[in-house]
Each structure stands twice: as structure tokens, then as C-alpha cells.
């Protein structure tokens, strides 16, 4: 049995479809529900975790549940739907992230494991070449 969240399920009501499958989507928020993505938890008669779902209209939901799209297209629309849905949930405060975006840039930079390579301008190279000529 997957993780259930009534808040996430209710959040789909009245929302625009996050899949937006061309020539399939009915663009009717009144038909939107939480569509559970294929996962190791989901199976016949059981749903996956509610956080592993996207907001979809009835037509997009049916097409994805019945696997009527080519595999690559199906994966693309699931990924797009999940990303858009998570953005909605984060904006509404239904999903909280432990990292504050305002302070994430203030983290110290990790040291590079690659040797540093300084890029020299033409002026610097010309000056060094002139210095070597003067020394000779």
C-alpha cells in the first residue's frame, strides 16, 4: 500500500491538466484528478504513493492508464506531469523542501577535483613574451 495524502488528492480538483497531451487533453479542470504514475508500489488494484502522481484530466488519465501512447511519449508526459504537479504543490506549500532557495547560493563552493587552468588573455601572453625577450 502506498503513502496516502488526502490533501494532495484534493489539490487536483479544479486544476488544469499537467500532462497536456496534444489531441487528447480535454482542458477541462472539472475532470481533473490525481493520476498515479507507474511505480514498484502500484499494481493491479492498488495505487502508488500520492506524491508519485500528477494532476490530469479524464482523457489524459485514460490514455496513460491504458498505455495508448508509444513508450517514449508516455514517459515524456509522465515526467512533464510530475514536474508541473510538484511545482504546484511546492507553490501551495503542500510539499515543503528543506532547502531555502534564498540561502542556497550562500553555501561554500565545493573544491574542484580537477586541476585549475588559468586562461590568459592575449595581452598577458604578449607581455610575458616581451619580458622573456628583455631577459635574454
C-alpha positions as CSV (number, residue, x, y, z in Angstrom):
1,X,0.0,0.0,0.0
2,X,1.3,3.4,-0.9
3,X,1.6,6.6,1.1
4,X,-1.8,8.4,1.0
5,X,-2.4,12.1,1.3
6,X,-5.9,13.4,1.1
7,X,-4.5,17.0,0.8
8,X,-2.6,16.0,-2.4
9,X,-5.6,14.2,-3.8
10,X,-7.9,17.1,-3.1
11,X,-5.4,19.5,-4.6
12,X,-6.1,18.1,-8.1
13,X,-9.7,19.2,-8.1
14,X,-10.3,22.1,-10.4
15,X,-6.7,22.3,-11.6
16,X,-5.5,22.4,-15.2
17,X,-4.1,19.1,-16.6
18,X,-0.4,19.0,-16.1
19,X,0.1,16.4,-18.9
20,X,-1.5,18.4,-21.8
21,X,-1.2,15.6,-24.3
22,X,-1.8,17.0,-27.8
23,X,-5.1,15.8,-29.4
24,X,-6.0,14.0,-26.2
25,X,-6.3,16.6,-23.4
26,X,-9.8,17.9,-22.9
27,X,-8.5,21.0,-21.0
28,X,-11.4,20.7,-18.6
29,X,-10.4,21.3,-14.9
30,X,-13.7,19.9,-13.8
31,X,-12.5,16.4,-14.8
32,X,-9.0,16.7,-13.2
33,X,-7.9,14.0,-10.7
34,X,-4.7,12.8,-9.2
35,X,-3.2,10.3,-11.6
36,X,-0.7,7.8,-10.1
37,X,2.4,7.1,-12.0
38,X,3.7,3.6,-12.7
39,X,5.9,2.5,-9.8
40,X,7.1,-0.5,-7.9
41,X,4.3,0.0,-5.4
42,X,1.5,0.4,-7.9
43,X,-0.1,-2.7,-9.2
44,X,-3.5,-4.2,-10.2
45,X,-6.0,-2.9,-7.7
46,X,-3.5,-0.7,-5.7
47,X,-2.3,2.8,-6.2
48,X,1.2,4.1,-5.9
49,X,2.3,6.8,-3.4
50,X,0.3,10.0,-3.7
51,X,3.5,12.1,-4.1
52,X,4.3,10.0,-7.2
53,X,1.3,11.3,-9.1
54,X,0.3,14.2,-11.4
55,X,-2.8,16.2,-12.0
56,X,-4.6,15.0,-15.1
57,X,-7.8,15.5,-17.0
58,X,-10.0,12.4,-17.5
59,X,-8.9,11.9,-21.1
60,X,-5.1,12.2,-20.5
61,X,-5.6,9.9,-17.4
62,X,-7.4,7.3,-19.5
63,X,-4.8,7.3,-22.3
64,X,-1.9,6.9,-19.8
65,X,-3.6,4.2,-17.8
66,X,-4.4,2.2,-21.0
67,X,-0.8,2.7,-22.3
68,X,-2.1,4.0,-25.6
69,X,1.0,6.1,-26.4
70,X,4.4,5.0,-27.6
71,X,6.6,4.2,-24.6
72,X,8.9,7.2,-25.1
73,X,5.9,9.6,-25.3
74,X,4.3,8.1,-22.3
75,X,7.5,8.6,-20.3
76,X,7.8,12.2,-21.5
77,X,4.2,13.1,-20.5
78,X,4.6,11.4,-17.1
79,X,7.8,13.3,-16.4
80,X,6.3,16.6,-17.5
81,X,3.1,16.0,-15.5
82,X,5.1,15.1,-12.4
83,X,7.3,18.2,-12.7
84,X,4.4,20.5,-13.2
85,X,2.4,19.0,-10.4
86,X,5.3,19.2,-7.9
87,X,5.8,22.8,-8.8
88,X,2.1,23.5,-8.0
89,X,2.4,21.6,-4.7
90,X,5.5,23.4,-3.7
91,X,4.0,26.8,-4.6
92,X,0.9,25.9,-2.5
93,X,3.0,24.7,0.5
94,X,1.7,21.1,0.2
95,X,5.3,19.9,-0.3
96,X,8.0,21.5,1.8
97,X,11.6,21.4,0.8
98,X,14.3,21.5,3.4
99,X,16.5,23.9,1.4
100,X,15.6,27.6,1.4
101,X,16.3,28.8,-2.2
102,X,17.2,32.3,-0.9
103,X,20.1,30.9,1.1
104,X,21.2,28.0,-1.1
105,X,23.5,30.3,-3.1
106,X,25.4,31.2,0.1
107,X,26.8,27.7,0.6
108,X,30.5,27.5,0.4
109,X,31.8,26.3,-3.0
110,X,33.0,22.7,-3.1
111,X,36.6,22.3,-4.1
112,X,37.2,21.1,-7.6
113,X,38.9,17.8,-8.0
114,X,40.2,18.9,-11.4
115,X,43.4,20.9,-11.7
116,X,42.7,24.6,-12.2
117,X,43.7,26.1,-15.6
118,X,44.1,29.8,-15.8
119,X,43.0,31.4,-19.0
120,X,45.4,34.1,-20.1
121,X,44.5,37.0,-22.3
122,X,46.4,37.9,-25.4
123,X,47.8,41.0,-23.6
124,X,49.1,38.8,-20.8
125,X,50.8,36.4,-23.2
126,X,52.3,39.3,-25.2
127,X,53.6,40.9,-22.0
128,X,55.2,37.6,-20.9
129,X,56.7,37.1,-24.3
130,X,58.2,40.6,-24.2
131,X,59.6,40.1,-20.7
132,X,61.3,36.9,-21.8
133,X,62.8,38.7,-24.7
134,X,64.1,41.5,-22.5
135,X,65.6,39.0,-20.1
136,X,67.5,37.3,-22.9
